[in-house]
Amino acid sequence: VTELLKEPGLALKKTLFLPQIERCLLGESNFEGIMDYHGDSVFGYWRWFPEIKSCLVTKIDRTEALAPIKQAAIILTVGVLLIGIGVGIFGYWVGRLMLEPLYSLRNQALKIKAGNFEVEGLVDSGDEIGEVAVAFQEMAEQLKSMYANLEVKVKEKTAELSKKVEELASLNATLGKNEAAMINLLEDEKELE
């Protein structure tokens, strides 16, 4: 018999009678949540020993029995939170590693769209994104070359057009002089008649 926790010094001096003791003395053995002699919620176990015609009754406070489970639940919750945070940080890091080259390609595309064909700082990796970056750089160089050729052709055509305009102006001036001479001739001819 152990000491009574809430009434020290009364072991074997105080009579305790609970319904589970009566059930045990009737030969029943069981385990269940019960109320103890102070009205506290406990887990109780009782067993009838027919050989010695005696009963064994034990109890443990519910809070005491569940304390390791609560502690394990807290440790598990903290562990899951830490793992979740770690996975989140790892996911963010991997995402940045994967998306940064794409952002670089997008920025270069926007520069080319604005007319700046100088491609710089493209991705230098051996994966598919690196292959896209190499193709992108080649495309930018071809566009730069085509744009330069186009500018040369525009200058040539502009020069040709300017020359034609000058020729037409000269021809127009010549025709203007010839027309004036013709008018004079016609007037002279009228006078002669």
C-alpha positions as CSV (number, residue, x, y, z in Angstrom):
1,V,0.0,0.0,0.0
2,T,1.4,3.3,-1.0
3,E,0.9,6.6,0.7
4,L,-2.2,8.6,-0.1
5,L,-1.0,11.5,-2.2
6,K,-3.6,13.9,-1.0
7,E,-3.7,12.6,2.6
8,P,-0.2,11.6,3.7
9,G,0.1,9.5,6.8
10,L,-3.4,7.9,6.5
11,A,-2.3,4.8,4.6
12,L,-3.9,1.7,6.2
13,K,-5.7,4.1,8.6
14,K,-8.5,5.3,6.3
15,T,-11.1,3.0,4.7
16,L,-11.6,3.6,1.0
17,F,-14.5,2.0,-0.8
18,L,-15.1,2.6,-4.5
19,P,-17.5,0.8,-6.9
20,Q,-14.6,-0.7,-8.8
21,I,-13.4,-2.3,-5.5
22,E,-16.8,-3.9,-5.1
23,R,-16.6,-5.2,-8.8
24,C,-13.2,-6.6,-8.2
25,L,-14.3,-8.4,-5.0
26,L,-17.0,-10.0,-7.2
27,G,-14.2,-11.5,-9.4
28,E,-14.1,-8.9,-12.2
29,S,-10.9,-7.5,-13.6
30,N,-10.9,-4.4,-15.7
31,F,-9.2,-1.1,-16.8
32,E,-11.0,2.1,-17.4
33,G,-11.2,5.8,-16.7
34,I,-12.8,6.3,-13.4
35,M,-13.1,8.8,-10.5
36,D,-11.0,8.2,-7.5
37,Y,-12.0,8.7,-3.8
38,H,-11.3,12.5,-4.2
39,G,-13.4,12.8,-7.3
40,D,-10.3,13.2,-9.6
41,S,-10.3,11.7,-13.1
42,V,-7.9,8.7,-13.1
43,F,-7.1,5.6,-15.0
44,G,-7.9,2.6,-12.8
45,Y,-6.9,-1.0,-13.0
46,W,-8.2,-3.8,-10.8
47,R,-7.7,-7.5,-10.9
48,W,-9.1,-10.3,-8.9
49,F,-6.7,-13.0,-7.8
50,P,-8.8,-16.1,-7.0
51,E,-5.8,-18.1,-5.6
52,I,-5.4,-15.7,-2.7
53,K,-9.0,-14.3,-2.8
54,S,-7.7,-10.8,-3.0
55,C,-8.0,-7.7,-5.2
56,L,-5.3,-5.5,-6.7
57,V,-6.4,-1.9,-7.3
58,T,-4.2,0.7,-8.8
59,K,-4.7,4.1,-10.3
60,I,-2.8,6.9,-12.0
61,D,-4.0,10.5,-12.4
62,R,-5.1,11.1,-15.9
63,T,-2.8,14.2,-16.2
64,E,0.2,12.2,-15.0
65,A,-0.6,9.3,-17.4
66,L,-1.1,11.6,-20.4
67,A,1.9,13.9,-19.7
68,P,4.4,11.9,-21.8
69,I,1.8,11.9,-24.7
70,K,1.4,15.6,-24.4
71,Q,5.1,16.1,-24.3
72,A,5.5,13.9,-27.4
73,A,2.8,15.8,-29.1
74,I,4.6,19.1,-28.4
75,I,7.9,17.7,-29.6
76,L,6.2,16.3,-32.7
77,T,4.4,19.6,-33.4
78,V,7.7,21.6,-33.1
79,G,9.4,19.1,-35.3
80,V,6.8,19.3,-38.0
81,L,6.9,23.1,-37.9
82,L,10.7,23.1,-38.1
83,I,10.6,20.6,-41.0
84,G,7.9,22.7,-42.7
85,I,10.0,25.9,-42.3
86,G,13.1,24.0,-43.6
87,V,11.2,22.7,-46.6
88,G,9.8,26.2,-47.3
89,I,13.2,27.8,-47.2
90,F,14.7,25.0,-49.4
91,G,11.7,25.4,-51.9
92,Y,12.3,29.1,-52.0
93,W,16.0,28.7,-52.6
94,V,15.5,26.1,-55.4
95,G,12.8,28.3,-56.9
96,R,15.1,31.2,-57.0
97,L,17.8,29.1,-58.6
98,M,15.4,28.0,-61.3
99,L,13.7,31.3,-61.9
100,E,16.7,33.7,-61.9
101,P,18.0,32.6,-65.3
102,L,14.5,33.0,-66.7
103,Y,14.3,36.5,-65.3
104,S,17.6,37.3,-66.9
105,L,16.4,36.1,-70.3
106,R,13.2,38.1,-69.9
107,N,15.1,41.3,-69.1
108,Q,17.4,40.8,-72.1
109,A,14.3,40.2,-74.3
110,L,12.8,43.5,-73.0
111,K,16.1,45.3,-73.9
112,I,16.0,43.9,-77.4
113,K,12.4,44.9,-77.8
114,A,13.4,48.4,-76.9
115,G,16.1,48.3,-79.6
116,N,19.2,47.5,-77.6
117,F,20.7,44.4,-79.3
118,E,23.7,44.2,-76.9
119,V,23.1,40.9,-75.0
120,E,25.1,40.7,-71.8
121,G,25.1,38.5,-68.7
122,L,23.1,35.7,-70.1
123,V,22.9,32.3,-68.3
124,D,26.0,30.2,-68.6
125,S,24.8,26.7,-67.6
126,G,24.8,23.3,-69.2
127,D,21.1,22.7,-68.9
128,E,18.1,23.5,-71.1
129,I,18.0,27.1,-69.9
130,G,21.6,27.5,-70.9
131,E,20.8,26.2,-74.4
132,V,17.9,28.7,-74.6
133,A,20.3,31.4,-73.5
134,V,22.8,30.5,-76.3
135,A,20.0,30.4,-78.9
136,F,18.8,33.8,-77.6
137,Q,22.2,35.3,-77.9
138,E,22.6,34.0,-81.4
139,M,19.2,35.5,-82.3
140,A,20.1,38.8,-80.8
141,E,23.4,38.9,-82.9
142,Q,21.4,38.0,-86.0
143,L,18.9,40.8,-85.3
144,K,21.7,43.3,-84.7
145,S,23.3,42.3,-88.0
146,M,20.0,42.5,-89.9
147,Y,19.2,45.8,-88.3
148,A,22.6,47.2,-89.3
149,N,22.1,45.9,-92.9
150,L,18.7,47.4,-93.0
151,E,20.1,50.8,-91.9
152,V,22.7,50.6,-94.7
153,K,20.0,49.8,-97.2
154,V,17.8,52.6,-96.0
155,K,20.8,55.1,-96.3
156,E,21.5,53.8,-99.9
157,K,17.8,54.1,-100.9
158,T,17.6,57.5,-99.3
159,A,20.7,58.7,-101.2
160,E,19.2,57.3,-104.5
161,L,16.0,59.1,-103.8
162,S,17.8,62.3,-103.0
163,K,19.7,62.0,-106.3
164,K,16.5,61.4,-108.2
165,V,14.9,64.4,-106.5
166,E,17.8,66.6,-107.6
167,E,17.7,65.2,-111.1
168,L,13.9,65.9,-111.2
169,A,14.5,69.4,-109.8
170,S,17.2,70.0,-112.4
171,L,15.0,68.6,-115.2
172,N,12.1,70.7,-113.9
173,A,14.3,73.8,-114.0
174,T,15.5,73.0,-117.5
175,L,11.9,72.4,-118.6
176,G,10.9,75.7,-117.0
177,K,13.6,77.5,-119.1
178,N,12.5,75.6,-122.2
179,E,8.9,76.4,-121.6
180,A,9.8,80.1,-121.2
181,A,11.8,80.0,-124.5
182,M,8.9,78.3,-126.2
183,I,6.5,80.9,-125.0
184,N,8.8,83.6,-126.3
185,L,9.1,81.8,-129.6
186,L,5.3,81.6,-129.9
187,E,5.0,85.2,-129.1
188,D,7.6,86.1,-131.6
189,E,5.9,84.1,-134.2
190,K,2.6,85.9,-133.5
191,E,4.3,89.1,-134.0
192,L,5.7,88.1,-137.3
193,E,2.4,87.2,-138.7
